[in-house]
């Protein structure tokens, strides 16, 4: 039987929100400049107070990555996976993915997270 099995990443395959985990990693490793930190903080306040929708917050956050090389993002998210996300994968999720693959399914992560976080 050939079919597609879709899985959500945040709080389904992994036990936390990957955006929050990414944010914490970036703070810990000082990935953002002070200007970026201020810009993100303002965007977060606007989002939390209801002045901006989720999409606008994500657009504002994404502006901090403008000009980054793909290699830099891959390095950071690879380290993030090894340091945090690997340990957040729910054991039952791994079993479910394996079960679907053994049944001939193509497995897909359907997530608002970037491919840089989903691929590892």
C-alpha positions as CSV (number, residue, x, y, z in Angstrom):
1,X,0.0,0.0,0.0
2,X,1.4,3.4,-1.0
3,X,0.3,6.5,0.9
4,X,1.6,9.6,2.6
5,X,1.8,10.0,6.4
6,X,2.0,13.6,7.6
7,X,3.5,14.5,10.9
8,X,3.6,17.9,12.7
9,X,6.9,18.7,14.3
10,X,6.2,21.1,17.3
11,X,4.8,19.4,20.3
12,X,4.0,16.3,18.3
13,X,7.2,14.7,17.0
14,X,9.2,16.7,19.5
15,X,8.1,17.6,23.0
16,X,8.5,21.4,22.6
17,X,8.0,24.2,20.2
18,X,11.0,24.3,17.9
19,X,10.9,28.1,17.5
20,X,11.2,28.5,21.2
21,X,14.0,26.0,21.3
22,X,15.8,27.8,18.4
23,X,15.3,31.2,20.2
24,X,16.8,29.8,23.4
25,X,19.8,28.4,21.5
26,X,20.4,31.7,19.7
27,X,20.3,33.6,23.0
28,X,22.7,31.1,24.7
29,X,25.1,31.2,21.8
30,X,24.8,35.0,21.2
31,X,23.7,34.4,17.6
32,X,21.7,37.7,17.4
33,X,23.3,41.2,17.5
34,X,22.0,43.7,20.1
35,X,20.1,45.5,17.4
36,X,18.5,42.2,16.3
37,X,17.6,41.4,19.9
38,X,15.8,44.8,20.3
39,X,14.0,44.3,17.0
40,X,12.9,40.8,18.0
41,X,11.8,41.9,21.5
42,X,9.7,44.7,19.9
43,X,8.1,42.2,17.5
44,X,7.4,39.8,20.3
45,X,5.7,42.5,22.4
46,X,3.6,43.4,19.5
47,X,2.6,39.8,18.9
48,X,1.9,39.1,22.6
49,X,-0.3,42.2,23.0
50,X,-2.3,41.3,19.9
51,X,-1.0,44.1,17.7
52,X,0.5,41.7,15.2
53,X,-0.7,38.3,14.0
54,X,1.6,35.2,14.1
55,X,2.5,35.6,10.4
56,X,3.7,39.2,11.0
57,X,5.8,38.1,14.0
58,X,7.4,35.4,12.0
59,X,8.2,37.8,9.1
60,X,9.8,40.2,11.6
61,X,11.8,37.5,13.2
62,X,12.9,36.2,9.8
63,X,14.3,39.7,8.9
64,X,17.1,39.0,11.4
65,X,18.4,36.3,9.1
66,X,18.5,38.5,6.0
67,X,21.9,38.1,4.3
68,X,22.8,34.9,6.1
69,X,24.5,32.2,4.1
70,X,22.7,28.9,4.0
71,X,25.8,27.2,5.4
72,X,25.6,29.4,8.6
73,X,21.9,28.4,9.2
74,X,22.7,24.7,8.5
75,X,25.6,24.9,11.0
76,X,23.5,26.5,13.7
77,X,20.5,24.2,13.3
78,X,22.8,21.1,13.1
79,X,24.3,22.1,16.4
80,X,20.8,22.9,17.8
81,X,19.6,19.4,16.8
82,X,22.6,17.8,18.4
83,X,22.4,19.9,21.6
84,X,18.6,20.0,22.2
85,X,16.1,18.7,19.6
86,X,17.5,15.2,19.4
87,X,16.6,14.8,23.1
88,X,13.1,16.2,22.5
89,X,12.0,13.6,20.0
90,X,9.2,11.6,21.5
91,X,10.0,7.8,21.5
92,X,6.5,7.0,20.3
93,X,6.9,9.4,17.3
94,X,10.0,7.5,16.1
95,X,8.1,4.2,16.4
96,X,5.1,5.7,14.4
97,X,7.3,7.0,11.6
98,X,9.1,3.7,11.4
99,X,5.8,1.8,11.3
100,X,4.5,3.9,8.4
101,X,7.7,3.6,6.5
102,X,7.6,-0.2,6.9
103,X,4.1,-0.2,5.5
104,X,5.3,1.7,2.4
105,X,4.3,5.2,3.3
106,X,6.2,8.3,2.4
107,X,6.6,10.3,5.6
108,X,6.4,14.1,5.6
109,X,6.8,16.7,8.3
110,X,4.2,19.3,7.8
111,X,5.3,22.2,10.0
112,X,5.6,26.0,10.2
113,X,9.2,25.4,11.2
114,X,11.9,26.0,8.6
115,X,13.4,23.2,6.6
116,X,16.6,23.9,8.5
117,X,15.0,22.7,11.7
118,X,12.8,19.9,10.2
119,X,15.4,18.2,8.0
120,X,17.8,17.0,10.7
